[in-house]
């Protein structure tokens, strides 16, 4: 079983966005479930738009 290239790109993008965002949120005192959920949702949506699954192209 191999990992598809777009999945690797999505994981790297998500880690690159989530880690600094969560560290900054904790540093400034906004470390809550709502902030984490919002950042994760936005990042997940962006990763799907930026790195689509080539097998599901219309």
N, CA, C and O atoms as a Tripos MOL2 file, in Angstrom:
@<TRIPOS>MOLECULE
protein
  232   231    58     0     0
PROTEIN
NO_CHARGES

@<TRIPOS>ATOM
      1 N           0.8410   -1.1800    0.0000 N.3       1 UNK1
      2 CA          0.0000    0.0000    0.0000 C.3       1 UNK1
      3 C           0.8850    1.2420    0.0000 C.2       1 UNK1
      4 O           1.7260    1.4240    0.8800 O.2       1 UNK1
      5 N           0.6830    2.0710   -0.9800 N.am      2 UNK2
      6 CA          1.4690    3.3020   -1.0620 C.3       2 UNK2
      7 C           0.5680    4.4980   -0.7720 C.2       2 UNK2
      8 O          -0.6410    4.4600   -1.0010 O.2       2 UNK2
      9 N           1.1730    5.5340   -0.2730 N.am      3 UNK3
     10 CA          0.4400    6.7610    0.0040 C.3       3 UNK3
     11 C           0.4910    7.6320   -1.2460 C.2       3 UNK3
     12 O           1.5580    7.8810   -1.8070 O.2       3 UNK3
     13 N          -0.6720    8.0820   -1.6630 N.am      4 UNK4
     14 CA         -0.7600    8.9210   -2.8600 C.3       4 UNK4
     15 C          -0.0360   10.2500   -2.6330 C.2       4 UNK4
     16 O          -0.0070   10.7500   -1.5090 O.2       4 UNK4
     17 N           0.5430   10.8210   -3.6770 N.am      5 UNK5
     18 CA          1.2670   12.0900   -3.5300 C.3       5 UNK5
     19 C           0.3970   13.2400   -3.0200 C.2       5 UNK5
     20 O           0.8680   14.0810   -2.2550 O.2       5 UNK5
     21 N          -0.8820   13.2810   -3.4440 N.am      6 UNK6
     22 CA         -1.7340   14.3770   -2.9910 C.3       6 UNK6
     23 C          -2.0320   14.2700   -1.4980 C.2       6 UNK6
     24 O          -2.2500   15.2870   -0.8400 O.2       6 UNK6
     25 N          -2.0450   13.0590   -0.9580 N.am      7 UNK7
     26 CA         -2.2740   12.8730    0.4790 C.3       7 UNK7
     27 C          -1.0680   13.3790    1.2650 C.2       7 UNK7
     28 O          -1.2180   13.9980    2.3180 O.2       7 UNK7
     29 N           0.1230   13.1110    0.7480 N.am      8 UNK8
     30 CA          1.3360   13.6230    1.3960 C.3       8 UNK8
     31 C           1.3450   15.1480    1.3900 C.2       8 UNK8
     32 O           1.6890   15.7770    2.3900 O.2       8 UNK8
     33 N           0.9650   15.7390    0.2590 N.am      9 UNK9
     34 CA          0.9350   17.2000    0.1560 C.3       9 UNK9
     35 C          -0.0840   17.7940    1.1180 C.2       9 UNK9
     36 O           0.1700   18.8250    1.7410 O.2       9 UNK9
     37 N          -1.2460   17.1370    1.2400 N.am     10 UNK10
     38 CA         -2.2610   17.6210    2.1770 C.3      10 UNK10
     39 C          -1.7600   17.5600    3.6130 C.2      10 UNK10
     40 O          -1.9890   18.4850    4.3920 O.2      10 UNK10
     41 N          -1.0780   16.4740    3.9640 N.am     11 UNK11
     42 CA         -0.5690   16.3260    5.3290 C.3      11 UNK11
     43 C           0.4950   17.3720    5.6420 C.2      11 UNK11
     44 O           0.4910   17.9610    6.7230 O.2      11 UNK11
     45 N           1.3950   17.6000    4.7070 N.am     12 UNK12
     46 CA          2.4450   18.6050    4.9200 C.3      12 UNK12
     47 C           1.8300   19.9970    5.0240 C.2      12 UNK12
     48 O           2.2210   20.7870    5.8830 O.2      12 UNK12
     49 N           0.8740   20.2990    4.1570 N.am     13 UNK13
     50 CA          0.2100   21.6020    4.2010 C.3      13 UNK13
     51 C          -0.5220   21.7950    5.5280 C.2      13 UNK13
     52 O          -0.4240   22.8540    6.1470 O.2      13 UNK13
     53 N          -1.2500   20.7730    5.9600 N.am     14 UNK14
     54 CA         -1.9960   20.8740    7.2140 C.3      14 UNK14
     55 C          -1.0610   21.0710    8.3930 C.2      14 UNK14
     56 O          -1.3260   21.9020    9.2610 O.2      14 UNK14
     57 N           0.0250   20.3210    8.4350 N.am     15 UNK15
     58 CA          0.9840   20.4760    9.5350 C.3      15 UNK15
     59 C           1.6450   21.8480    9.4950 C.2      15 UNK15
     60 O           1.8670   22.4660   10.5370 O.2      15 UNK15
     61 N           1.9590   22.3230    8.2930 N.am     16 UNK16
     62 CA          2.6310   23.6190    8.1700 C.3      16 UNK16
     63 C           1.7250   24.7760    8.5750 C.2      16 UNK16
     64 O           2.2130   25.8090    9.0340 O.2      16 UNK16
     65 N           0.4270   24.6190    8.4140 N.am     17 UNK17
     66 CA         -0.5050   25.6790    8.8020 C.3      17 UNK17
     67 C          -0.9430   25.5250   10.2530 C.2      17 UNK17
     68 O          -0.9890   26.5040   10.9980 O.2      17 UNK17
     69 N          -1.2650   24.2950   10.6530 N.am     18 UNK18
     70 CA         -1.8310   24.0720   11.9900 C.3      18 UNK18
     71 C          -0.8300   24.3160   13.1100 C.2      18 UNK18
     72 O          -1.1810   24.9250   14.1200 O.2      18 UNK18
     73 N           0.3870   23.8630   12.9590 N.am     19 UNK19
     74 CA          1.3510   23.9730   14.0540 C.3      19 UNK19
     75 C           1.6220   25.4250   14.4440 C.2      19 UNK19
     76 O           1.4780   25.7640   15.6180 O.2      19 UNK19
     77 N           2.0070   26.2920   13.5150 N.am     20 UNK20
     78 CA          2.2250   27.6880   13.9250 C.3      20 UNK20
     79 C           0.9440   28.3670   14.4160 C.2      20 UNK20
     80 O           0.9810   29.1590   15.3580 O.2      20 UNK20
     81 N          -0.1860   28.0570   13.7770 N.am     21 UNK21
     82 CA         -1.4410   28.6930   14.1880 C.3      21 UNK21
     83 C          -1.8150   28.2960   15.6100 C.2      21 UNK21
     84 O          -2.2320   29.1390   16.4030 O.2      21 UNK21
     85 N          -1.6670   27.0240   15.9330 N.am     22 UNK22
     86 CA         -2.0090   26.5670   17.2840 C.3      22 UNK22
     87 C          -1.0120   27.0720   18.3130 C.2      22 UNK22
     88 O          -1.3980   27.3970   19.4360 O.2      22 UNK22
     89 N           0.2530   27.1420   17.9520 N.am     23 UNK23
     90 CA          1.2410   27.6910   18.8830 C.3      23 UNK23
     91 C           0.9790   29.1700   19.1530 C.2      23 UNK23
     92 O           1.0760   29.6140   20.2980 O.2      23 UNK23
     93 N           0.6520   29.9280   18.1260 N.am     24 UNK24
     94 CA          0.3300   31.3460   18.3190 C.3      24 UNK24
     95 C          -0.9490   31.5250   19.1320 C.2      24 UNK24
     96 O          -1.0250   32.4100   19.9850 O.2      24 UNK24
     97 N          -1.9500   30.6910   18.8730 N.am     25 UNK25
     98 CA         -3.1950   30.7810   19.6360 C.3      25 UNK25
     99 C          -2.9420   30.4980   21.1100 C.2      25 UNK25
    100 O          -3.4910   31.1810   21.9750 O.2      25 UNK25
    101 N          -2.1230   29.5070   21.4020 N.am     26 UNK26
    102 CA         -1.8120   29.1950   22.7960 C.3      26 UNK26
    103 C          -0.9880   30.3100   23.4280 C.2      26 UNK26
    104 O          -1.1980   30.6510   24.5920 O.2      26 UNK26
    105 N          -0.0660   30.8720   22.6830 N.am     27 UNK27
    106 CA          0.7840   31.9380   23.2070 C.3      27 UNK27
    107 C          -0.0390   33.1720   23.5760 C.2      27 UNK27
    108 O           0.2010   33.8060   24.6040 O.2      27 UNK27
    109 N          -1.0110   33.5050   22.7240 N.am     28 UNK28
    110 CA         -1.8250   34.6880   22.9730 C.3      28 UNK28
    111 C          -3.0520   34.4110   23.8360 C.2      28 UNK28
    112 O          -3.8460   35.3180   24.0840 O.2      28 UNK28
    113 N          -3.2200   33.1720   24.2960 N.am     29 UNK29
    114 CA         -4.2990   32.8530   25.2210 C.3      29 UNK29
    115 C          -5.6250   32.4860   24.5840 C.2      29 UNK29
    116 O          -6.6520   32.5030   25.2620 O.2      29 UNK29
    117 N          -5.6330   32.1580   23.3120 N.am     30 UNK30
    118 CA         -6.8670   31.7770   22.6310 C.3      30 UNK30
    119 C          -6.9410   30.2690   22.3930 C.2      30 UNK30
    120 O          -7.5720   29.8230   21.4350 O.2      30 UNK30
    121 N          -6.3050   29.4880   23.2530 N.am     31 UNK31
    122 CA         -6.2800   28.0380   23.0510 C.3      31 UNK31
    123 C          -7.5940   27.4310   23.5470 C.2      31 UNK31
    124 O          -7.7320   27.1000   24.7250 O.2      31 UNK31
    125 N          -8.5470   27.2920   22.6390 N.am     32 UNK32
    126 CA         -9.8330   26.7010   22.9710 C.3      32 UNK32
    127 C         -10.2070   25.6980   21.8850 C.2      32 UNK32
    128 O          -9.5870   25.6500   20.8230 O.2      32 UNK32
    129 N         -11.2200   24.9100   22.1700 N.am     33 UNK33
    130 CA        -11.6740   23.9150   21.2060 C.3      33 UNK33
    131 C         -12.2650   24.6030   19.9760 C.2      33 UNK33
    132 O         -12.1110   24.1140   18.8570 O.2      33 UNK33
    133 N         -12.9320   25.7200   20.1780 N.am     34 UNK34
    134 CA        -13.5410   26.4270   19.0500 C.3      34 UNK34
    135 C         -12.4860   26.9530   18.0760 C.2      34 UNK34
    136 O         -12.6510   26.8420   16.8610 O.2      34 UNK34
    137 N         -11.4160   27.5190   18.6010 N.am     35 UNK35
    138 CA        -10.3450   28.0270   17.7390 C.3      35 UNK35
    139 C          -9.6790   26.8740   17.0010 C.2      35 UNK35
    140 O          -9.4320   26.9610   15.7980 O.2      35 UNK35
    141 N          -9.3910   25.8000   17.7180 N.am     36 UNK36
    142 CA         -8.7660   24.6320   17.0960 C.3      36 UNK36
    143 C          -9.6600   24.0490   16.0100 C.2      36 UNK36
    144 O          -9.1840   23.7150   14.9250 O.2      36 UNK36
    145 N         -10.9400   23.9260   16.2920 N.am     37 UNK37
    146 CA        -11.8810   23.3950   15.3060 C.3      37 UNK37
    147 C         -11.9990   24.2710   14.0760 C.2      37 UNK37
    148 O         -12.0600   23.7740   12.9510 O.2      37 UNK37
    149 N         -12.0310   25.5760   14.2940 N.am     38 UNK38
    150 CA        -12.1290   26.4970   13.1600 C.3      38 UNK38
    151 C         -10.8820   26.4290   12.2860 C.2      38 UNK38
    152 O         -10.9770   26.3750   11.0600 O.2      38 UNK38
    153 N          -9.7230   26.4320   12.9180 N.am     39 UNK39
    154 CA         -8.4710   26.3610   12.1520 C.3      39 UNK39
    155 C          -8.3840   25.0330   11.4020 C.2      39 UNK39
    156 O          -7.9810   25.0020   10.2390 O.2      39 UNK39
    157 N          -8.7580   23.9450   12.0580 N.am     40 UNK40
    158 CA         -8.6990   22.6310   11.4120 C.3      40 UNK40
    159 C          -9.6790   22.5440   10.2450 C.2      40 UNK40
    160 O          -9.3430   21.9930    9.1970 O.2      40 UNK40
    161 N         -10.8760   23.0760   10.4120 N.am     41 UNK41
    162 CA        -11.8630   23.0440    9.3320 C.3      41 UNK41
    163 C         -11.4350   23.8460    8.1230 C.2      41 UNK41
    164 O         -11.5540   23.3870    6.9870 O.2      41 UNK41
    165 N         -10.9390   25.0370    8.3680 N.am     42 UNK42
    166 CA        -10.4830   25.8880    7.2660 C.3      42 UNK42
    167 C          -9.2810   25.2620    6.5680 C.2      42 UNK42
    168 O          -9.2110   25.2440    5.3390 O.2      42 UNK42
    169 N          -8.3400   24.7520    7.3490 N.am     43 UNK43
    170 CA         -7.1510   24.1250    6.7690 C.3      43 UNK43
    171 C          -7.5140   22.8750    5.9780 C.2      43 UNK43
    172 O          -6.9800   22.6530    4.8910 O.2      43 UNK43
    173 N          -8.4140   22.0620    6.5110 N.am     44 UNK44
    174 CA         -8.8430   20.8610    5.7980 C.3      44 UNK44
    175 C          -9.5240   21.1890    4.4810 C.2      44 UNK44
    176 O          -9.2700   20.5420    3.4650 O.2      44 UNK44
    177 N         -10.3870   22.1940    4.5000 N.am     45 UNK45
    178 CA        -11.0560   22.6080    3.2700 C.3      45 UNK45
    179 C         -10.0910   23.1480    2.2330 C.2      45 UNK45
    180 O         -10.1960   22.8360    1.0470 O.2      45 UNK45
    181 N          -9.1500   23.9600    2.6880 N.am     46 UNK46
    182 CA         -8.1490   24.5010    1.7600 C.3      46 UNK46
    183 C          -7.2750   23.4010    1.1680 C.2      46 UNK46
    184 O          -6.9210   23.4520   -0.0100 O.2      46 UNK46
    185 N          -6.9260   22.4080    1.9800 N.am     47 UNK47
    186 CA         -6.0640   21.3420    1.4660 C.3      47 UNK47
    187 C          -6.7750   20.5240    0.3910 C.2      47 UNK47
    188 O          -6.1410   20.0640   -0.5580 O.2      47 UNK47
    189 N          -8.0850   20.3420    0.5340 N.am     48 UNK48
    190 CA         -8.8380   19.6050   -0.4810 C.3      48 UNK48
    191 C          -8.9330   20.4170   -1.7720 C.2      48 UNK48
    192 O          -8.8790   19.8570   -2.8670 O.2      48 UNK48
    193 N          -9.0740   21.7320   -1.6410 N.am     49 UNK49
    194 CA         -9.1510   22.5880   -2.8290 C.3      49 UNK49
    195 C          -7.7920   22.6800   -3.5250 C.2      49 UNK49
    196 O          -7.7090   22.6050   -4.7510 O.2      49 UNK49
    197 N          -6.7260   22.8420   -2.7320 N.am     50 UNK50
    198 CA         -5.3970   23.0150   -3.3190 C.3      50 UNK50
    199 C          -4.8200   21.7190   -3.8760 C.2      50 UNK50
    200 O          -4.1190   21.7390   -4.8880 O.2      50 UNK50
    201 N          -5.1090   20.5910   -3.2240 N.am     51 UNK51
    202 CA         -4.5490   19.2980   -3.6350 C.3      51 UNK51
    203 C          -5.6780   18.2910   -3.8350 C.2      51 UNK51
    204 O          -5.8870   17.4290   -2.9810 O.2      51 UNK51
    205 N          -6.4100   18.3830   -4.9470 N.am     52 UNK52
    206 CA         -7.5530   17.4880   -5.1660 C.3      52 UNK52
    207 C          -7.1180   16.0610   -5.4910 C.2      52 UNK52
    208 O          -5.9840   15.8090   -5.9010 O.2      52 UNK52
    209 N          -8.0490   15.1490   -5.2960 N.am     53 UNK53
    210 CA         -7.8290   13.7440   -5.6270 C.3      53 UNK53
    211 C          -7.9350   13.5910   -7.1440 C.2      53 UNK53
    212 O          -8.9970   13.8560   -7.7080 O.2      53 UNK53
    213 N          -6.8640   13.1700   -7.8180 N.am     54 UNK54
    214 CA         -6.9250   13.0720   -9.2840 C.3      54 UNK54
    215 C          -7.8980   12.0020   -9.7760 C.2      54 UNK54
    216 O          -8.3170   12.0490  -10.9330 O.2      54 UNK54
    217 N          -8.2640   11.0460   -8.9350 N.am     55 UNK55
    218 CA         -9.1940    9.9970   -9.3370 C.3      55 UNK55
    219 C         -10.6420   10.4780   -9.3050 C.2      55 UNK55
    220 O         -11.5230    9.7990   -9.8320 O.2      55 UNK55
    221 N         -10.9040   11.6240   -8.7040 N.am     56 UNK56
    222 CA        -12.2630   12.1480   -8.5850 C.3      56 UNK56
    223 C         -12.4630   13.4120   -9.4100 C.2      56 UNK56
    224 O         -13.3270   14.2290   -9.0920 O.2      56 UNK56
    225 N         -11.6910   13.5770  -10.4410 N.am     57 UNK57
    226 CA        -11.8330   14.7450  -11.3030 C.3      57 UNK57
    227 C         -13.1230   14.6200  -12.1130 C.2      57 UNK57
    228 O         -13.4660   13.5310  -12.5730 O.2      57 UNK57
    229 N         -13.8400   15.7380  -12.2880 N.am     58 UNK58
    230 CA        -15.0970   15.6660  -13.0670 C.3      58 UNK58
    231 C         -14.8540   15.4710  -14.5490 C.2      58 UNK58
    232 O         -15.8060   15.3920  -15.3260 O.2      58 UNK58
@<TRIPOS>BOND
     1     1     2 1
     2     2     3 1
     3     3     4 2
     4     3     5 am
     5     5     6 1
     6     6     7 1
     7     7     8 2
     8     7     9 am
     9     9    10 1
    10    10    11 1
    11    11    12 2
    12    11    13 am
    13    13    14 1
    14    14    15 1
    15    15    16 2
    16    15    17 am
    17    17    18 1
    18    18    19 1
    19    19    20 2
    20    19    21 am
    21    21    22 1
    22    22    23 1
    23    23    24 2
    24    23    25 am
    25    25    26 1
    26    26    27 1
    27    27    28 2
    28    27    29 am
    29    29    30 1
    30    30    31 1
    31    31    32 2
    32    31    33 am
    33    33    34 1
    34    34    35 1
    35    35    36 2
    36    35    37 am
    37    37    38 1
    38    38    39 1
    39    39    40 2
    40    39    41 am
    41    41    42 1
    42    42    43 1
    43    43    44 2
    44    43    45 am
    45    45    46 1
    46    46    47 1
    47    47    48 2
    48    47    49 am
    49    49    50 1
    50    50    51 1
    51    51    52 2
    52    51    53 am
    53    53    54 1
    54    54    55 1
    55    55    56 2
    56    55    57 am
    57    57    58 1
    58    58    59 1
    59    59    60 2
    60    59    61 am
    61    61    62 1
    62    62    63 1
    63    63    64 2
    64    63    65 am
    65    65    66 1
    66    66    67 1
    67    67    68 2
    68    67    69 am
    69    69    70 1
    70    70    71 1
    71    71    72 2
    72    71    73 am
    73    73    74 1
    74    74    75 1
    75    75    76 2
    76    75    77 am
    77    77    78 1
    78    78    79 1
    79    79    80 2
    80    79    81 am
    81    81    82 1
    82    82    83 1
    83    83    84 2
    84    83    85 am
    85    85    86 1
    86    86    87 1
    87    87    88 2
    88    87    89 am
    89    89    90 1
    90    90    91 1
    91    91    92 2
    92    91    93 am
    93    93    94 1
    94    94    95 1
    95    95    96 2
    96    95    97 am
    97    97    98 1
    98    98    99 1
    99    99   100 2
   100    99   101 am
   101   101   102 1
   102   102   103 1
   103   103   104 2
   104   103   105 am
   105   105   106 1
   106   106   107 1
   107   107   108 2
   108   107   109 am
   109   109   110 1
   110   110   111 1
   111   111   112 2
   112   111   113 am
   113   113   114 1
   114   114   115 1
   115   115   116 2
   116   115   117 am
   117   117   118 1
   118   118   119 1
   119   119   120 2
   120   119   121 am
   121   121   122 1
   122   122   123 1
   123   123   124 2
   124   123   125 am
   125   125   126 1
   126   126   127 1
   127   127   128 2
   128   127   129 am
   129   129   130 1
   130   130   131 1
   131   131   132 2
   132   131   133 am
   133   133   134 1
   134   134   135 1
   135   135   136 2
   136   135   137 am
   137   137   138 1
   138   138   139 1
   139   139   140 2
   140   139   141 am
   141   141   142 1
   142   142   143 1
   143   143   144 2
   144   143   145 am
   145   145   146 1
   146   146   147 1
   147   147   148 2
   148   147   149 am
   149   149   150 1
   150   150   151 1
   151   151   152 2
   152   151   153 am
   153   153   154 1
   154   154   155 1
   155   155   156 2
   156   155   157 am
   157   157   158 1
   158   158   159 1
   159   159   160 2
   160   159   161 am
   161   161   162 1
   162   162   163 1
   163   163   164 2
   164   163   165 am
   165   165   166 1
   166   166   167 1
   167   167   168 2
   168   167   169 am
   169   169   170 1
   170   170   171 1
   171   171   172 2
   172   171   173 am
   173   173   174 1
   174   174   175 1
   175   175   176 2
   176   175   177 am
   177   177   178 1
   178   178   179 1
   179   179   180 2
   180   179   181 am
   181   181   182 1
   182   182   183 1
   183   183   184 2
   184   183   185 am
   185   185   186 1
   186   186   187 1
   187   187   188 2
   188   187   189 am
   189   189   190 1
   190   190   191 1
   191   191   192 2
   192   191   193 am
   193   193   194 1
   194   194   195 1
   195   195   196 2
   196   195   197 am
   197   197   198 1
   198   198   199 1
   199   199   200 2
   200   199   201 am
   201   201   202 1
   202   202   203 1
   203   203   204 2
   204   203   205 am
   205   205   206 1
   206   206   207 1
   207   207   208 2
   208   207   209 am
   209   209   210 1
   210   210   211 1
   211   211   212 2
   212   211   213 am
   213   213   214 1
   214   214   215 1
   215   215   216 2
   216   215   217 am
   217   217   218 1
   218   218   219 1
   219   219   220 2
   220   219   221 am
   221   221   222 1
   222   222   223 1
   223   223   224 2
   224   223   225 am
   225   225   226 1
   226   226   227 1
   227   227   228 2
   228   227   229 am
   229   229   230 1
   230   230   231 1
   231   231   232 2
@<TRIPOS>SUBSTRUCTURE
     1 UNK1         2 RESIDUE 1 A UNK
     2 UNK2         6 RESIDUE 1 A UNK
     3 UNK3        10 RESIDUE 1 A UNK
     4 UNK4        14 RESIDUE 1 A UNK
     5 UNK5        18 RESIDUE 1 A UNK
     6 UNK6        22 RESIDUE 1 A UNK
     7 UNK7        26 RESIDUE 1 A UNK
     8 UNK8        30 RESIDUE 1 A UNK
     9 UNK9        34 RESIDUE 1 A UNK
    10 UNK10       38 RESIDUE 1 A UNK
    11 UNK11       42 RESIDUE 1 A UNK
    12 UNK12       46 RESIDUE 1 A UNK
    13 UNK13       50 RESIDUE 1 A UNK
    14 UNK14       54 RESIDUE 1 A UNK
    15 UNK15       58 RESIDUE 1 A UNK
    16 UNK16       62 RESIDUE 1 A UNK
    17 UNK17       66 RESIDUE 1 A UNK
    18 UNK18       70 RESIDUE 1 A UNK
    19 UNK19       74 RESIDUE 1 A UNK
    20 UNK20       78 RESIDUE 1 A UNK
    21 UNK21       82 RESIDUE 1 A UNK
    22 UNK22       86 RESIDUE 1 A UNK
    23 UNK23       90 RESIDUE 1 A UNK
    24 UNK24       94 RESIDUE 1 A UNK
    25 UNK25       98 RESIDUE 1 A UNK
    26 UNK26      102 RESIDUE 1 A UNK
    27 UNK27      106 RESIDUE 1 A UNK
    28 UNK28      110 RESIDUE 1 A UNK
    29 UNK29      114 RESIDUE 1 A UNK
    30 UNK30      118 RESIDUE 1 A UNK
    31 UNK31      122 RESIDUE 1 A UNK
    32 UNK32      126 RESIDUE 1 A UNK
    33 UNK33      130 RESIDUE 1 A UNK
    34 UNK34      134 RESIDUE 1 A UNK
    35 UNK35      138 RESIDUE 1 A UNK
    36 UNK36      142 RESIDUE 1 A UNK
    37 UNK37      146 RESIDUE 1 A UNK
    38 UNK38      150 RESIDUE 1 A UNK
    39 UNK39      154 RESIDUE 1 A UNK
    40 UNK40      158 RESIDUE 1 A UNK
    41 UNK41      162 RESIDUE 1 A UNK
    42 UNK42      166 RESIDUE 1 A UNK
    43 UNK43      170 RESIDUE 1 A UNK
    44 UNK44      174 RESIDUE 1 A UNK
    45 UNK45      178 RESIDUE 1 A UNK
    46 UNK46      182 RESIDUE 1 A UNK
    47 UNK47      186 RESIDUE 1 A UNK
    48 UNK48      190 RESIDUE 1 A UNK
    49 UNK49      194 RESIDUE 1 A UNK
    50 UNK50      198 RESIDUE 1 A UNK
    51 UNK51      202 RESIDUE 1 A UNK
    52 UNK52      206 RESIDUE 1 A UNK
    53 UNK53      210 RESIDUE 1 A UNK
    54 UNK54      214 RESIDUE 1 A UNK
    55 UNK55      218 RESIDUE 1 A UNK
    56 UNK56      222 RESIDUE 1 A UNK
    57 UNK57      226 RESIDUE 1 A UNK
    58 UNK58      230 RESIDUE 1 A UNK
